[in-house]
């Protein structure tokens, strides 16, 4: 006989034979009871905030030159010798500092490791 039953996770299961409801609930309970494996992110010495002018200094050290933009907070930089050749970032406002998450996104765009970024940031 086909029936609908409420499983342990609160979802309604339709079209499951009644005799198998118990095995589904046991299976779901087993899945739910397994401990989650959370990986600890590697300890990184990236600062919580970096001023925009210092970030632009790092871009200049990498060979990027600022391009004229029409309006808004998007700033475009160009370097024909590096991949990507043209890259855009949003200048943070108010405050003018890149937060930790934004900085990680920018480094990913630049294909730059945190260690390399910190080395370039030292003199800025």
MOUR-V249328 format. One record per residue. N is the residue number from 1. RES is the residue in one letter. SS is DSSP state (H for helix, E for strand, - for the rest). PSI is psi in whole degrees, 0 to 359 (none if undefined). Layout:
n->(N,N)
res->(RES,RES)
ss->(SS,SS)
psi->(PSI,PSI)
This chain:
n->(1,2,3,4,5,6,7,8,9,10,11,12,13,14,15,16,17,18,19,20,21,22,23,24,25,26,27,28,29,30,31,32,33,34,35,36,37,38,39,40,41,42,43,44,45,46,47,48,49,50,51,52,53,54,55,56,57,58,59,60,61,62,63,64,65,66,67,68,69,70,71,72,73,74,75,76,77,78,79,80,81,82,83,84,85,86,87,88,89,90,91,92,93,94,95,96,97,98,99,100,101,102,103,104,105,106,107,108,109,110,111,112,113,114,115,116,117,118,119,120,121,122,123,124)
res->(X,X,X,X,X,X,X,X,X,X,X,X,X,X,X,X,X,X,X,X,X,X,X,X,X,X,X,X,X,X,X,X,X,X,X,X,X,X,X,X,X,X,X,X,X,X,X,X,X,X,X,X,X,X,X,X,X,X,X,X,X,X,X,X,X,X,X,X,X,X,X,X,X,X,X,X,X,X,X,X,X,X,X,X,X,X,X,X,X,X,X,X,X,X,X,X,X,X,X,X,X,X,X,X,X,X,X,X,X,X,X,X,X,X,X,X,X,X,X,X,X,X,X,X)
ss->(-,E,E,E,E,E,-,-,-,-,-,E,E,E,E,E,E,H,H,H,H,H,H,H,H,H,H,H,H,H,H,H,H,-,-,-,-,-,-,-,-,-,-,-,-,-,-,-,E,E,E,H,H,H,H,H,H,H,H,H,H,-,-,-,E,E,-,-,-,-,-,-,-,E,E,E,E,E,-,-,-,-,-,-,-,E,E,E,E,E,-,-,-,-,-,-,E,E,E,H,H,H,H,H,H,H,H,H,H,H,-,-,-,H,H,H,H,H,H,H,H,-,-,-)
psi->(134,136,172,139,158,118,178,332,1,3,146,123,124,151,23,128,142,324,341,355,320,317,325,315,320,318,314,321,321,320,319,329,351,137,142,140,108,127,137,125,147,144,126,141,20,137,157,332,146,129,146,318,326,323,318,324,318,318,320,323,329,352,5,138,137,142,156,133,152,311,174,189,5,128,131,138,146,137,104,344,1,153,121,147,324,130,144,141,154,125,126,143,148,166,323,29,136,129,173,313,315,322,318,321,317,318,324,319,322,352,49,133,154,324,317,320,315,324,318,330,341,317,359,none)
